[in-house]
Amino acid sequence: MNFKDVTSKLNQISVQQAGEWLGVTLPRSGSLRCPFPDHEDKNPSFEVRRCGLRWKCHACDRRGGTIDFVRFYRRIDFREAKQWLLDRSENPQAAVARRFKAPSPTQRISAPLPTDLDTEVYEAFLTNCPLGDTGRAYLHSRAFTDATIDHFRVGQMPSGNLASSMAAEFGFQRLMAAGLLSKVSTAGNFRLTFRPGYLVFPIIEAGRIVSLQARQTQSIGSGPKYLYLTGKRPQTYNLDVLGSDAREIAICEGIPDTMSAHQLRFRAIGLLGVSNALQEDEILRLLGRRIVLLLDWDLKGETKAQKLRSELASRGVVCVRKNRPNPHVKDLNEYLMLRGHDVAV
């Protein structure tokens, strides 16, 4: 069977069936809110057509067949989506078992690392970004101890010409592919994505830096509060805890709250932005554990918590929402600042 025949065969699988393998409930036809994790759909904009063989989202302007649905939902390329469908269509019982069977604590699922990361470049970059006095003072003002700061390997962008020294060591193309240069950079005129003075947070999985995020140390200034690698989707923060035998894991919103949870003796991971979603392999590694939601206690946080709780429950993940620990705080870092690092929620 050639490439075209395989594509045609896989597109005869209904999106409802693919949705079942993904843990998403879809109607045979009609409209619903867009199920894609990167689209916060406020209205029923997603339409299922032709008895589940075609679909279209009128809000995010995406459409296609079943392969495209898997591609957009899992944020992978077309060939990877075909292989994902092929594996499940050839052995549907195994697909269901993979979805609901919880791994034992001693045999936790290991997620495949992204193929486009450049850990050598990220490690070298962080080495050249030692945390300065202003950055450490800012983190202390947020109630973080030196032990927490060092645990998360927080760095800070220097004021020198780091771009030139990194380019001399690794070359322009490699830095560009790693997302460390601005999208308008050229070989003759380039600058780093992150700006001087910003804090640098490495995102580490399996002991390797898989991404970076930068943050302003104060609210004044013309730059954005957060900066991400160019062309890279935000990764879930502190994923190393999913490789541990922890029976309870907290899910937070953002890096400061994840660091706060750690200091408050939680094993925690963080969504970098309320609109971001957990990946399927990350959800699989939550099976068999008790999940505590420590998202912000505001309207957006409560809405996200409700949606995430429903999504995880549909995958067989036990999940509870922690109530606001104090009426005067709206997030976990505010609670840490109010009460101190050694007080449990």
C-alpha positions in Angstrom: 0.0 0.0 0.0 1.5 3.3 -1.0 1.6 6.6 0.9 -1.6 7.9 -0.7 -3.5 4.7 0.0 -2.5 4.7 3.6 -3.5 8.3 4.0 -6.9 7.6 2.4 -7.4 4.5 4.7 -6.6 6.4 7.9 -8.9 9.3 6.9 -11.8 6.8 6.8 -11.4 6.5 10.6 -13.9 8.8 12.2 -12.8 11.8 14.3 -15.0 10.3 17.0 -12.8 7.2 17.1 -9.6 9.3 17.1 -11.2 11.5 19.8 -11.9 8.4 21.9 -8.2 7.3 21.7 -7.2 10.9 22.6 -9.8 11.1 25.5 -12.0 13.6 23.7 -15.8 13.1 23.2 -17.0 14.3 19.8 -20.5 14.1 18.2 -21.2 12.3 15.0 -22.1 15.6 13.5 -22.9 19.1 14.7 -21.1 21.9 16.6 -19.2 22.1 19.9 -16.4 24.1 21.5 -13.1 23.6 19.8 -11.3 20.7 21.5 -7.8 21.7 20.6 -5.7 22.5 23.7 -4.2 25.7 22.2 -7.7 27.2 21.5 -9.8 28.6 24.3 -13.1 28.6 22.3 -15.8 30.7 24.0 -18.5 29.6 21.6 -19.3 26.3 19.8 -17.1 27.0 16.8 -16.0 23.5 15.9 -18.2 21.6 13.4 -18.1 17.9 12.7 -19.2 17.1 9.1 -19.8 14.1 6.9 -20.6 11.7 9.8 -17.2 12.3 11.4 -14.9 12.2 8.4 -14.4 15.9 8.1 -14.3 18.8 10.5 -13.7 22.6 10.7 -13.2 25.2 13.4 -14.7 28.5 12.2 -12.8 30.4 15.0 -9.2 29.2 14.6 -9.7 28.5 10.9 -8.4 24.9 10.9 -10.0 22.0 9.1 -9.4 18.6 7.6 -9.8 14.9 8.1 -8.9 12.6 11.0 -5.2 12.7 10.4 -5.3 16.5 10.6 -7.4 16.3 13.8 -4.7 14.2 15.4 -2.0 16.5 14.0 -3.5 19.7 15.5 -4.6 18.1 18.8 -1.2 16.6 19.6 0.8 19.4 17.8 2.8 17.0 15.7 3.6 16.8 12.0 1.5 15.0 9.4 3.7 11.8 9.2 3.8 11.5 13.0 0.0 11.8 13.1 -0.4 9.1 10.5 1.9 6.8 12.4 0.0 7.5 15.7 -3.3 6.6 14.0 -1.8 3.5 12.3 -0.5 2.2 15.6 -3.9 2.5 17.2 -6.0 1.3 14.3 -4.0 -1.9 14.0 -4.4 -2.7 17.7 -7.3 -0.7 19.2 -7.4 -2.8 22.4 -3.8 -1.9 23.2 -4.7 1.7 22.5 -7.4 1.7 25.1 -5.1 -0.1 27.6 -2.4 2.4 27.0 -4.9 5.2 27.8 -6.3 3.9 31.1 -3.7 1.6 32.6 -1.8 3.3 35.4 2.0 2.7 35.4 3.4 1.3 38.7 5.5 3.7 40.8 8.6 1.8 39.9 7.9 1.7 36.2 6.9 5.3 35.4 6.4 6.2 31.7 9.3 8.2 30.2 8.2 10.8 27.7 10.2 10.9 24.5 12.3 14.1 24.4 11.6 16.5 21.6 13.8 16.0 18.5 14.4 19.7 17.9 15.9 20.6 21.2 19.6 21.5 21.6 20.5 20.8 25.2 24.2 21.6 24.6 23.3 25.1 23.4 20.8 25.6 26.3 23.3 24.5 28.9 26.0 26.7 27.5 23.6 29.6 27.4 22.5 29.2 31.0 26.2 28.9 32.1 26.7 32.3 30.6 23.7 33.7 32.5 24.7 33.6 36.2 22.2 35.0 38.6 23.1 38.5 39.6 22.5 40.4 42.8 19.4 42.2 41.4 17.9 39.0 40.3 18.5 37.2 43.6 17.1 40.2 45.5 14.0 40.2 43.4 13.5 36.4 44.0 14.1 37.0 47.8 11.3 39.7 47.6 9.0 37.0 46.3 9.8 34.9 49.4 12.0 32.4 47.7 14.9 30.9 49.6 18.4 30.4 48.2 17.8 26.7 48.3 14.8 27.0 46.1 16.5 29.4 43.7 19.5 27.1 43.4 17.3 24.0 43.0 15.6 25.5 39.9 18.9 26.8 38.5 17.6 30.3 37.9 19.9 32.5 35.9 19.9 36.1 34.7 20.7 37.7 31.3 24.0 39.6 31.4 24.5 43.1 29.9 27.5 42.0 27.8 27.5 40.9 24.2 26.4 37.3 24.8 25.0 36.9 21.3 28.3 37.3 19.6 30.1 34.9 21.9 27.4 32.2 21.5 27.4 32.7 17.7 31.2 32.3 17.7 30.9 29.0 19.5 27.8 27.4 17.9 27.1 29.4 14.7 24.1 31.5 13.7 22.0 28.7 12.2 22.2 26.5 15.3 21.2 29.4 17.6 18.3 30.3 15.3 17.1 26.6 15.3 17.3 26.6 19.1 15.0 29.6 19.3 17.6 31.8 21.0 17.6 34.5 18.3 14.7 36.9 17.4 12.7 35.9 14.3 14.0 38.9 12.3 17.6 38.0 12.9 20.0 37.5 10.0 23.5 36.1 9.9 24.8 39.7 9.6 22.4 41.3 12.1 21.1 39.3 15.0 20.1 39.6 18.6 19.0 37.3 21.3 15.4 36.6 22.2 16.0 37.3 25.8 16.9 40.8 27.0 19.6 42.0 29.6 18.4 41.8 33.2 15.7 39.3 32.6 15.7 36.2 34.8 16.3 33.0 32.9 14.4 29.8 34.0 15.6 26.5 32.5 12.9 23.9 31.8 14.5 20.6 32.7 13.3 17.1 31.9 15.2 13.8 32.5 18.1 16.0 33.7 18.3 17.9 30.4 17.3 21.4 29.5 14.5 21.2 27.0 13.5 24.9 26.9 14.0 28.3 28.5 11.8 31.1 29.6 12.7 34.6 30.7 10.9 37.0 33.0 11.3 40.7 34.0 12.6 41.3 37.5 10.2 44.2 37.9 7.0 45.6 36.4 8.6 48.9 35.0 10.1 49.0 31.6 8.9 48.7 28.0 9.6 45.0 27.5 7.0 42.2 27.9 6.7 40.4 31.3 7.6 37.0 29.8 9.8 36.0 26.9 9.8 32.6 25.2 12.2 30.8 22.7 11.4 31.9 19.2 9.2 29.4 17.3 8.9 27.0 20.3 5.8 26.2 22.2 5.9 26.7 26.0 6.9 23.5 27.7 5.4 22.3 31.0 7.6 23.4 33.9 9.4 21.1 36.3 8.5 17.9 34.4 11.2 15.9 36.2 8.7 15.3 39.0 6.7 13.1 36.7 9.6 10.7 36.6 9.6 10.3 40.4 7.5 7.9 42.6 5.5 10.8 44.0 1.9 9.7 44.8 0.6 13.2 44.8 1.5 15.9 42.3 0.3 19.5 42.2 -0.4 21.4 39.0 0.3 25.2 39.1 0.0 28.1 36.8 3.4 29.6 35.9 6.9 29.3 37.2 6.7 31.4 40.4 3.7 29.4 41.6 5.5 26.1 40.8 8.6 27.2 42.7 6.3 28.3 45.6 4.6 24.9 45.6 8.1 23.2 45.8 9.0 25.5 48.7 5.7 24.5 50.4 6.7 20.9 50.1 4.5 19.9 47.1 5.8 18.0 44.1 4.6 20.3 41.4 4.5 21.0 37.7 3.5 24.2 36.0 1.5 25.3 33.0 3.2 28.2 31.4 0.1 30.2 30.8 -3.5 29.5 31.6 -4.2 28.7 27.9 -1.6 26.0 27.6 -2.5 22.4 28.0 -0.9 19.2 29.2 0.4 16.9 26.5 -0.9 13.4 26.1 2.3 11.7 27.4 2.2 14.0 30.4 -1.3 13.0 31.2 -0.4 9.4 30.9 2.3 9.9 33.5 -0.2 11.3 35.9 -2.2 8.1 36.0 -2.2 6.3 39.3 -1.5 9.5 41.3 -3.6 12.0 43.2 -3.5 15.4 41.4 -4.0 18.6 43.3 -4.9 21.8 41.3 -3.2 24.9 42.6 -4.1 27.2 39.7 -4.8 30.9 40.4 -7.9 31.7 42.5 -9.4 34.1 40.0 -11.9 33.8 37.2 -9.4 32.5 34.6 -7.8 30.1 37.1 -11.1 28.7 38.3 -12.3 28.2 34.7 -9.1 26.5 33.8 -9.2 24.3 36.9 -12.8 23.2 36.1 -11.8 22.4 32.5 -8.6 20.6 33.5 -10.4 18.6 36.2 -13.0 17.4 33.7 -10.3 16.5 31.1 -8.2 14.6 33.6 -11.2 12.7 35.0 -12.1 11.6 31.5 -8.7 10.0 31.3 -9.0 8.2 34.6 -6.9 10.7 36.6 -8.0 11.4 40.2 -8.0 15.2 40.6 -9.0 17.6 43.4 -9.1 21.4 43.4 -7.5 23.2 46.5 -9.6 26.0 47.9 -8.1 29.5 48.3 -6.0 29.2 51.4 -6.4 32.9 52.3 -9.1 35.4 51.1 -6.4 38.0 50.5 -4.3 36.0 48.0 -5.1 35.1 44.4 -2.1 32.8 43.7 0.3 30.5 45.5 3.2 32.9 45.4 1.1 35.6 47.1 0.3 33.0 49.8 4.0 32.1 50.2 4.8 35.8 50.6 2.1 36.3 53.1 2.7 33.3 55.3 6.3 32.2 54.8 8.1 29.2 53.1 7.6 26.6 55.8 3.8 26.8 56.1 1.8 24.1 54.3 -1.4 24.9 52.3 
